[in-house]
């Protein structure tokens, strides 16, 4: 079966360029969409065609579903790849794409909806045998109900938005006296960010790891896992460094959780790439959510599995049969460092013109970035400007290569978090692989 003739990439920055590169190798033409602030973006220059879809605010451009569909129809695209963020997990957009005779390179609407609702997602995977964090059975309507649940499972607890993501809509409550205020704040934050004030309660785990499993499904019951990633290095619930395989797991635990995630993917008859996310503590994996899209940190899995996950997405969407008779062999160790344009101390975004730029090179290094000298980092979007991916035969050499790369990386004109990465890579705990999701903020940063 032939793949697509032309794909419109409904995104920007490094992920738009990442998708373009795979499309080029597959012989597929690309359409880049852009806001008026991204006219000079690298992805716009490298695409076969480009269309301006609106002004700088994402609500008027990258989130404008009608403009995206119009751009695809005008340019003759036969598929849309949403990347991550923006509309990648919007069920209405996926349905709209298909309704206009285009292929949405991602899951079906029902899977985006079910897994996008964390309450429904937990209920779904419980039926399939996965364990979840102790908490409420569904949404919680009042602070009084929240107090009763917290009294039952024990403090501290976590209030979470049912439609949440990216660390927003989450509040830790350590005592009953703080419940009412935090419950109201979480509902308001959830309503503002996601359009829904539905929240639920989970037991707050004091020292877990964040382990996620990369999966792909063909939509017909076929599925494969691409092993796990450790994403425990986080600040304000936002990932900073990811690595694979996890230094916290042995071979038996790794095989167990990856096979469980793969089997759930198959039972769901899930189509495309996705990620099962777990909290891991004391030998137990607790499912927390499934992301129904490609992840920012997908290059980590690509590195240890020698696979192009964007190509997998495209081939699955085109209906091509995949050979998933056995999982890929793990090759070495990989890490991804997220490079952000932000102030080193305050972590406030630092947009501006790139006055000088030199990306690191050498064996085992990959840089996913749309930066170049003279490019202006706009103030309207996420502050991540590059991903440094390091691969080596073992973790020790991976650490050494990562440190070399961070010292070699030169980005001038904006503030970056490169200094933070030097601190992380030098820290004894991290070098030993001994860290949890709270380590970066509480131990290294002392906040």
C-alpha positions in Angstrom: 0.0 0.0 0.0 1.3 3.4 -1.0 2.0 6.0 1.7 0.8 9.5 1.6 1.6 12.0 -1.2 1.6 15.1 1.0 1.3 15.7 4.7 0.4 18.9 6.4 2.2 19.4 9.7 -0.1 21.1 12.2 2.7 22.3 14.5 5.8 24.4 14.8 9.4 24.4 16.0 11.6 21.4 16.4 8.8 18.8 16.1 7.6 20.3 12.8 11.2 20.0 11.5 11.5 16.5 13.0 8.4 15.3 11.1 9.6 16.9 7.9 12.8 15.0 8.0 11.1 11.6 8.2 8.6 12.7 5.4 11.6 13.6 3.2 13.1 10.2 3.7 9.8 8.5 2.9 9.4 10.5 -0.3 6.4 12.4 1.1 5.9 16.2 0.4 5.2 18.5 3.3 3.2 21.6 4.0 4.3 23.8 6.9 1.7 26.0 8.6 2.8 29.0 10.5 1.7 32.0 12.5 2.8 35.5 11.5 5.4 35.2 14.3 6.9 32.1 12.7 7.4 33.4 9.1 11.2 32.9 9.4 11.0 29.5 11.1 13.3 26.7 9.8 10.4 24.4 9.1 8.8 27.0 6.9 12.0 27.3 4.8 12.4 23.5 4.5 8.9 22.6 3.6 7.7 22.0 0.1 4.9 24.5 0.7 3.9 26.8 3.5 0.7 28.5 4.6 0.2 31.4 7.1 -2.8 30.4 9.2 -3.1 33.4 11.4 -1.5 35.9 13.8 0.9 35.1 16.6 -1.5 34.0 19.4 -1.8 30.2 19.2 -5.6 30.5 19.7 -5.8 32.3 16.3 -3.3 30.1 14.5 -2.0 26.7 15.6 -5.3 26.1 17.5 -7.5 27.3 14.6 -9.0 24.1 13.3 -10.8 25.6 10.4 -7.6 27.4 9.2 -5.7 24.1 9.4 -8.3 22.2 7.4 -8.5 24.9 4.8 -4.7 24.9 4.5 -4.7 21.2 3.9 -7.5 21.3 1.3 -5.9 24.3 -0.5 -2.5 22.6 -0.8 -3.9 19.1 -1.7 -2.6 17.4 1.4 -4.1 14.0 2.1 -3.1 13.7 5.8 -2.4 15.9 8.8 0.3 15.1 11.5 -0.4 17.1 14.7 2.9 16.5 16.4 2.6 17.1 20.2 0.8 19.8 22.1 -1.6 22.2 20.4 -4.4 20.0 18.8 -2.6 16.6 19.0 -5.0 15.3 21.7 -8.1 17.1 20.5 -10.8 14.6 19.7 -12.9 17.2 17.8 -9.9 18.0 15.6 -9.2 14.4 14.8 -12.9 13.9 13.8 -12.9 17.0 11.7 -9.8 15.9 9.8 -11.4 12.6 9.0 -14.7 14.2 8.1 -13.0 16.3 5.5 -11.6 13.3 3.7 -8.1 13.6 5.3 -6.2 11.1 7.4 -5.4 12.1 11.0 -2.0 10.6 11.8 -3.0 9.6 15.3 -5.6 7.7 17.3 -9.3 7.5 16.7 -11.6 10.0 18.4 -12.8 7.5 21.0 -9.3 6.7 22.3 -8.3 10.4 22.5 -11.5 11.1 24.5 -11.3 8.1 26.8 -7.6 8.5 27.6 -7.8 12.3 27.7 -10.2 12.0 30.6 -8.0 10.7 33.4 -11.0 9.3 35.4 -12.2 7.3 32.4 -8.7 6.2 31.6 -8.1 4.8 35.1 -11.4 2.9 34.9 -10.5 1.5 31.5 -7.0 0.2 32.5 -8.3 -1.2 35.8 -10.5 -3.5 33.8 -7.4 -4.6 31.9 -5.4 -5.5 35.0 -3.2 -2.4 35.5 -2.9 -1.0 39.0 -3.8 2.6 39.8 -2.9 5.0 42.6 -5.4 4.7 45.5 -8.0 7.5 45.4 -11.5 8.5 44.5 -13.8 6.4 42.3 -14.4 9.1 39.7 -14.7 12.8 40.1 -15.1 14.6 43.4 -17.8 17.3 43.6 -17.1 19.1 46.8 -14.3 19.9 49.3 -16.3 17.9 52.0 -16.3 14.8 49.8 -12.6 15.3 49.1 -11.9 15.5 52.9 -13.8 12.2 53.5 -11.8 10.5 50.7 -8.5 11.9 52.0 -9.3 10.8 55.6 -9.9 7.3 54.2 -6.7 6.9 52.1 -4.5 9.1 54.3 -2.7 12.4 53.8 -1.0 13.8 51.8 -3.2 13.6 48.8 -3.1 15.0 45.3 -6.1 16.9 43.7 -5.9 16.5 39.9 -7.8 17.9 37.0 -9.6 15.1 35.1 -8.7 16.8 31.8 -5.3 18.0 33.0 -1.8 17.7 31.6 1.6 19.4 31.6 1.6 19.7 35.3 -1.4 22.1 35.4 -4.4 21.5 37.6 -2.6 19.7 40.4 -2.5 20.5 44.1 -0.8 18.6 46.9 -2.8 18.7 50.2 -1.0 17.7 53.4 -3.8 18.3 56.0 -7.5 18.6 56.2 -7.2 22.3 57.1 -5.8 23.0 53.6 -8.3 21.0 51.6 -11.0 23.6 51.0 -8.7 26.3 49.6 -6.7 23.9 47.4 -9.8 22.2 46.1 -11.3 25.5 45.0 -7.9 26.6 43.4 -7.5 23.3 41.6 -11.0 23.4 40.1 -10.5 27.0 39.0 -7.2 26.3 37.4 -8.6 23.3 35.7 -11.5 25.3 34.3 -9.2 28.0 33.1 -6.7 25.7 31.4 -9.0 22.9 30.2 -12.5 24.2 30.1 -13.7 21.7 32.8 -13.6 22.0 36.6 -13.9 18.2 37.1 -11.2 16.9 39.5 -10.4 13.7 41.4 -8.3 12.7 44.3 -5.2 10.4 44.5 -2.9 9.3 47.2 0.3 11.4 47.1 3.3 9.1 46.8 6.4 10.5 48.7 9.2 9.1 46.6 8.1 7.6 43.3 9.9 7.3 39.9 8.1 8.4 36.7 8.3 5.5 34.3 6.6 5.6 30.9 6.2 2.9 28.2 6.3 3.8 24.5 3.7 1.8 22.5 2.3 1.6 19.0 -0.8 -0.1 17.8 -2.2 -0.8 14.4 -5.9 -0.3 15.3 -6.7 -3.9 14.7 -5.4 -5.5 17.8 -1.7 -5.6 16.8 0.7 -3.8 19.2 4.3 -3.4 20.2 6.2 -1.7 23.0 9.5 0.1 22.6 10.6 -0.3 26.2 10.4 2.3 28.9 11.7 5.7 29.7 12.6 7.2 33.1 11.2 10.8 33.2 11.7 11.4 36.9 13.8 14.6 36.5 11.0 17.2 36.8 10.4 20.7 37.9 6.9 21.8 38.6 5.7 18.5 37.0 7.5 19.4 33.8 10.1 17.0 32.5 13.7 18.2 32.3 15.8 15.1 31.6 14.6 11.7 30.3 16.6 8.5 30.0 16.2 4.9 28.8 16.4 2.3 30.0 15.5 3.3 33.6 18.3 2.8 36.1 15.6 1.9 38.7 14.4 -1.2 37.0 15.8 -4.7 36.6 15.2 -6.9 33.6 12.2 -8.7 35.1 10.4 -5.5 36.1 11.1 -3.9 32.8 9.7 -6.8 30.8 6.6 -7.0 33.0 5.5 -3.4 32.7 6.3 -3.1 29.0 4.4 -6.2 28.2 1.4 -5.1 30.2 1.4 -1.7 28.4 1.6 -3.5 25.0 -1.2 -5.9 25.9 -3.5 -3.0 27.0 -2.7 -1.3 23.6 -3.8 -4.4 21.8 -7.0 -4.9 23.8 -7.9 -1.2 23.2 -7.4 -1.8 19.5 -5.4 1.5 19.7 -4.1 3.1 16.5 -0.8 5.0 16.3 1.8 6.0 18.9 1.0 6.4 22.6 2.6 6.4 26.0 1.5 4.7 29.2 2.7 6.7 32.2 3.2 5.2 35.6 4.5 6.2 39.1 6.8 3.5 40.4 7.6 3.0 44.1 8.6 0.0 46.2 8.3 -2.5 43.3 4.7 -1.4 42.3 3.7 0.4 39.1 0.7 2.7 39.4 -0.9 3.8 36.1 -1.5 7.6 36.0 -2.4 8.4 32.4 -2.0 7.6 28.7 -0.8 10.2 26.2 -2.4 9.6 22.8 0.3 11.3 20.7 4.0 11.3 20.1 6.0 12.5 23.1 8.6 15.2 23.4 11.0 12.6 24.6 10.4 10.0 21.9 14.0 10.3 20.6 15.2 8.5 23.7 13.3 5.4 22.7 14.3 5.8 19.1 17.9 5.7 20.1 17.9 2.5 22.2 15.5 0.7 19.8 16.9 1.9 16.5 13.5 2.9 15.2 11.9 6.0 13.7 8.7 6.5 15.6 7.4 9.2 13.3 7.8 6.8 10.4 5.9 4.2 12.5 3.0 6.7 13.0 2.9 7.5 9.3 3.0 3.8 8.2 0.3 2.8 10.7 -2.0 5.7 9.5 -1.5 4.6 5.9 -2.6 1.1 6.7 0.8 -0.6 6.2 1.3 -3.9 8.1 3.9 -3.8 10.8 6.2 -6.7 11.8 5.8 -6.7 15.6 6.4 -10.4 16.2 9.0 -9.6 18.9 10.1 -6.4 20.8 13.2 -4.5 19.6 16.5 -5.3 21.2 17.7 -2.6 23.7 20.9 -1.0 22.4 22.9 0.9 24.9 21.7 3.9 26.9 20.2 7.2 25.9 19.3 10.5 27.5 17.4 13.6 26.4 18.1 17.1 27.9 15.5 19.7 27.2 17.1 23.0 26.4 14.8 26.0 27.3 15.1 29.7 26.7 14.6 30.7 30.3 16.4 32.6 33.1 18.7 30.4 35.1 17.4 31.5 38.5 13.8 32.5 38.0 13.0 30.1 35.1 11.0 32.9 33.5 10.9 32.6 29.6 13.7 34.5 27.8 12.7 35.2 24.2 14.9 37.1 21.8 17.3 37.0 18.9 19.9 34.2 18.6 23.2 36.1 18.2 25.4 33.1 18.1 24.7 29.4 17.8 26.9 26.3 17.8 25.4 22.8 18.3 27.6 20.1 19.8 28.7 17.2 17.6 30.5 13.9 17.7 29.7 10.3 18.2 26.4 9.5 19.8 24.9 13.0 19.7 21.7 14.3 18.1 20.2 17.8 18.4 16.6 18.3 17.6 16.2 22.0 17.2 14.9 24.7 14.8 17.4 27.3 16.0 19.9 29.2 13.8 21.9 32.3 14.1 19.6 35.3 13.6 16.4 33.4 14.5 14.1 35.3 16.9 12.7 33.1 19.7 9.1 34.4 19.9 7.5 35.1 23.3 4.2 33.4 22.4 4.9 29.7 22.7 6.6 27.1 24.9 10.2 28.0 26.0 11.8 24.8 24.8 14.2 25.6 22.0 16.2 22.4 21.6 16.5 18.7 22.6 19.9 17.3 23.1 19.8 13.5 22.7 22.8 11.4 23.7 23.4 7.7 23.0 26.2 5.4 24.2 26.9 1.7 24.8 26.4 2.2 28.6 25.1 4.8 31.1 28.5 5.9 32.3 29.7 6.8 28.7 26.3 8.4 28.1 26.8 10.7 31.1 30.3 11.6 29.9 29.0 12.4 26.4 26.1 14.4 27.8 28.5 16.5 29.9 30.8 17.1 26.9 27.9 18.1 24.7 26.5 20.6 27.3 29.9 22.2 27.6 30.2 22.4 23.8 26.7 23.8 23.2 26.7 27.6 22.6 23.5 29.6 22.5 23.9 33.4 22.8 21.3 36.1 22.7 18.8 34.4 25.1 19.2 32.9 28.6 19.1 29.1 28.7 19.0 26.3 31.3 22.3 24.8 30.1 23.9 25.6 33.5 21.1 23.6 35.2 22.0 20.6 33.0 25.6 20.9 34.1 24.5 20.8 37.7 22.3 17.8 37.1 24.9 15.8 35.2 27.5 16.6 38.0 25.3 15.6 40.9 26.3 12.4 42.7 22.7 11.2 43.1 21.9 11.5 39.4 25.1 9.9 38.4 24.2 6.9 40.6 20.7 6.9 39.1 19.3 7.5 42.6 16.6 10.1 42.2 12.8 10.5 42.3 10.3 13.0 40.8 10.9 15.3 43.8 14.7 15.2 43.7 15.4 18.0 41.3 13.3 20.6 43.1 13.8 19.5 46.7 17.4 18.3 46.7 19.3 19.9 43.8 17.4 23.2 43.7 16.3 23.2 47.4 12.9 24.7 46.7 
